[in-house]
Amino acid sequence: MKDFGKKLALFIFLYVIYQNIFYLLFVPEIYSIPLYVLYLLTAYMITLVDTLLRSIPQQRNVSKLFDFLILTMLLLSPFFLIGAFYENKLFISQLIPFWDNIIISYVGFSLYISGGLLIIVARAQLGRFGTGELITEEDHQLITQGVYNYIRNPMYSGGLIATIGFCLVFRCIITLIIMFVYYFLLIRMRINEEERILEKKFGEKFEEYKKNTKKLIPFLY
């Protein structure tokens, strides 16, 4: 119950209060656009479920670089939305009107939901090992069933899909490129470190698992 309270408080402060302060200051228009409101509610629901499913580890592997990059991404998240909104309003709608189509937003919303569901399913399948920390516990298990039977890092795959979906919801291009590159480079560093730790823990078993799966995209990468 104590952990539940911590997770809920973190979600409310970091995702709801923090983000909406900036939305109210810089893009209050989004609250009058039904699709954007629906996106926000969906994003908060997915984030809340993922936060509650995430286990709190008994120990931490302090990684100042990863902690800094992840914290930076979280703190910048409301500005990505603000940037996407104004990019569409001031640039896309004026110079690339064919991209400023509501169909693009619906496609993006569908992608966002798909990415979010993939994150939740992958988190649930990890169970108590899905802490988000760069550690392995004494009784750690290598999860290879479910979505992990096809890709080794489905949560990061879901994050990439959700990132693309978010940018399509707001019908932007420049923000999409910036966010995709930033997030891809971040998770690539994270994946390399995680797989180094798992290889050390599980040895040949993990090497065999790597041969039969892809990092992020089934059959491709």
Contacts in CASP RR format, 6 or more apart in sequence:
PFRMAT RR
TARGET T0000
AUTHOR 0000-0000-0000
METHOD contacts of the structure
MODEL  1
MKDFGKKLALFIFLYVIYQNIFYLLFVPEIYSIPLYVLYLLTAYMITLVD
TLLRSIPQQRNVSKLFDFLILTMLLLSPFFLIGAFYENKLFISQLIPFWD
NIIISYVGFSLYISGGLLIIVARAQLGRFGTGELITEEDHQLITQGVYNY
IRNPMYSGGLIATIGFCLVFRCIITLIIMFVYYFLLIRMRINEEERILEK
KFGEKFEEYKKNTKKLIPFLY
3 56 0 8 1.000
4 52 0 8 1.000
6 56 0 8 1.000
7 51 0 8 1.000
7 52 0 8 1.000
7 54 0 8 1.000
7 56 0 8 1.000
8 51 0 8 1.000
8 52 0 8 1.000
10 51 0 8 1.000
11 47 0 8 1.000
11 48 0 8 1.000
11 51 0 8 1.000
11 52 0 8 1.000
14 74 0 8 1.000
15 44 0 8 1.000
15 47 0 8 1.000
15 48 0 8 1.000
16 44 0 8 1.000
18 78 0 8 1.000
19 77 0 8 1.000
19 78 0 8 1.000
19 81 0 8 1.000
21 78 0 8 1.000
22 78 0 8 1.000
22 79 0 8 1.000
22 82 0 8 1.000
23 30 0 8 1.000
23 31 0 8 1.000
23 78 0 8 1.000
23 81 0 8 1.000
23 82 0 8 1.000
26 82 0 8 1.000
27 81 0 8 1.000
27 82 0 8 1.000
27 85 0 8 1.000
27 86 0 8 1.000
29 85 0 8 1.000
30 36 0 8 1.000
30 37 0 8 1.000
30 40 0 8 1.000
30 81 0 8 1.000
30 85 0 8 1.000
31 37 0 8 1.000
35 102 0 8 1.000
35 105 0 8 1.000
35 106 0 8 1.000
35 109 0 8 1.000
35 169 0 8 1.000
36 169 0 8 1.000
36 170 0 8 1.000
38 109 0 8 1.000
39 109 0 8 1.000
39 112 0 8 1.000
39 166 0 8 1.000
39 169 0 8 1.000
42 109 0 8 1.000
42 112 0 8 1.000
42 113 0 8 1.000
43 112 0 8 1.000
43 166 0 8 1.000
46 113 0 8 1.000
46 116 0 8 1.000
46 117 0 8 1.000
46 119 0 8 1.000
46 120 0 8 1.000
46 162 0 8 1.000
49 120 0 8 1.000
50 116 0 8 1.000
50 119 0 8 1.000
50 120 0 8 1.000
50 123 0 8 1.000
53 120 0 8 1.000
53 123 0 8 1.000
53 124 0 8 1.000
53 127 0 8 1.000
54 123 0 8 1.000
54 130 0 8 1.000
54 131 0 8 1.000
54 132 0 8 1.000
55 127 0 8 1.000
55 128 0 8 1.000
55 129 0 8 1.000
55 130 0 8 1.000
55 131 0 8 1.000
56 131 0 8 1.000
57 131 0 8 1.000
57 132 0 8 1.000
57 133 0 8 1.000
57 135 0 8 1.000
57 137 0 8 1.000
58 137 0 8 1.000
59 133 0 8 1.000
59 135 0 8 1.000
60 133 0 8 1.000
60 135 0 8 1.000
61 133 0 8 1.000
61 134 0 8 1.000
61 135 0 8 1.000
63 134 0 8 1.000
63 193 0 8 1.000
65 189 0 8 1.000
66 134 0 8 1.000
66 189 0 8 1.000
66 190 0 8 1.000
66 193 0 8 1.000
69 186 0 8 1.000
69 189 0 8 1.000
70 186 0 8 1.000
73 182 0 8 1.000
73 183 0 8 1.000
73 186 0 8 1.000
80 166 0 8 1.000
80 175 0 8 1.000
80 178 0 8 1.000
80 179 0 8 1.000
81 166 0 8 1.000
81 170 0 8 1.000
83 172 0 8 1.000
83 175 0 8 1.000
84 166 0 8 1.000
84 167 0 8 1.000
84 170 0 8 1.000
84 172 0 8 1.000
84 175 0 8 1.000
84 176 0 8 1.000
85 170 0 8 1.000
87 170 0 8 1.000
87 172 0 8 1.000
87 173 0 8 1.000
87 174 0 8 1.000
87 175 0 8 1.000
88 100 0 8 1.000
88 170 0 8 1.000
88 171 0 8 1.000
88 172 0 8 1.000
91 174 0 8 1.000
92 99 0 8 1.000
92 100 0 8 1.000
92 171 0 8 1.000
92 172 0 8 1.000
92 173 0 8 1.000
93 100 0 8 1.000
96 173 0 8 1.000
99 171 0 8 1.000
99 173 0 8 1.000
100 171 0 8 1.000
101 171 0 8 1.000
104 168 0 8 1.000
104 171 0 8 1.000
105 168 0 8 1.000
105 169 0 8 1.000
105 170 0 8 1.000
105 171 0 8 1.000
107 165 0 8 1.000
107 168 0 8 1.000
108 164 0 8 1.000
108 165 0 8 1.000
108 166 0 8 1.000
108 167 0 8 1.000
108 168 0 8 1.000
108 169 0 8 1.000
109 165 0 8 1.000
109 168 0 8 1.000
109 169 0 8 1.000
111 161 0 8 1.000
111 162 0 8 1.000
111 164 0 8 1.000
111 165 0 8 1.000
111 168 0 8 1.000
112 161 0 8 1.000
112 162 0 8 1.000
112 165 0 8 1.000
112 166 0 8 1.000
112 169 0 8 1.000
114 158 0 8 1.000
114 161 0 8 1.000
115 157 0 8 1.000
115 158 0 8 1.000
115 159 0 8 1.000
115 161 0 8 1.000
115 162 0 8 1.000
116 158 0 8 1.000
116 159 0 8 1.000
116 161 0 8 1.000
116 162 0 8 1.000
118 147 0 8 1.000
118 154 0 8 1.000
118 155 0 8 1.000
118 157 0 8 1.000
118 158 0 8 1.000
118 159 0 8 1.000
118 161 0 8 1.000
119 154 0 8 1.000
119 155 0 8 1.000
119 158 0 8 1.000
119 159 0 8 1.000
119 162 0 8 1.000
121 147 0 8 1.000
121 154 0 8 1.000
122 147 0 8 1.000
122 148 0 8 1.000
122 154 0 8 1.000
122 155 0 8 1.000
122 158 0 8 1.000
123 130 0 8 1.000
123 155 0 8 1.000
125 143 0 8 1.000
125 145 0 8 1.000
125 146 0 8 1.000
125 147 0 8 1.000
125 148 0 8 1.000
126 143 0 8 1.000
129 137 0 8 1.000
129 140 0 8 1.000
129 141 0 8 1.000
129 143 0 8 1.000
134 193 0 8 1.000
134 194 0 8 1.000
134 197 0 8 1.000
135 197 0 8 1.000
136 197 0 8 1.000
136 198 0 8 1.000
136 201 0 8 1.000
140 201 0 8 1.000
142 198 0 8 1.000
142 201 0 8 1.000
142 202 0 8 1.000
142 205 0 8 1.000
142 206 0 8 1.000
142 209 0 8 1.000
144 209 0 8 1.000
144 213 0 8 1.000
147 154 0 8 1.000
148 154 0 8 1.000
148 213 0 8 1.000
149 213 0 8 1.000
150 213 0 8 1.000
150 214 0 8 1.000
150 218 0 8 1.000
151 157 0 8 1.000
151 213 0 8 1.000
151 214 0 8 1.000
151 215 0 8 1.000
151 216 0 8 1.000
151 217 0 8 1.000
151 218 0 8 1.000
152 191 0 8 1.000
152 195 0 8 1.000
152 209 0 8 1.000
152 210 0 8 1.000
152 213 0 8 1.000
152 214 0 8 1.000
152 215 0 8 1.000
153 187 0 8 1.000
153 191 0 8 1.000
153 194 0 8 1.000
153 215 0 8 1.000
153 216 0 8 1.000
156 187 0 8 1.000
156 190 0 8 1.000
156 191 0 8 1.000
156 216 0 8 1.000
157 216 0 8 1.000
157 217 0 8 1.000
159 183 0 8 1.000
159 187 0 8 1.000
160 180 0 8 1.000
160 183 0 8 1.000
160 184 0 8 1.000
160 187 0 8 1.000
160 216 0 8 1.000
163 176 0 8 1.000
163 179 0 8 1.000
163 180 0 8 1.000
163 183 0 8 1.000
164 176 0 8 1.000
164 180 0 8 1.000
166 179 0 8 1.000
167 173 0 8 1.000
167 175 0 8 1.000
167 176 0 8 1.000
167 179 0 8 1.000
167 180 0 8 1.000
168 176 0 8 1.000
187 216 0 8 1.000
191 215 0 8 1.000
191 216 0 8 1.000
195 206 0 8 1.000
195 210 0 8 1.000
198 206 0 8 1.000
199 206 0 8 1.000
199 207 0 8 1.000
202 209 0 8 1.000
214 220 0 8 1.000
214 221 0 8 1.000
215 221 0 8 1.000
END
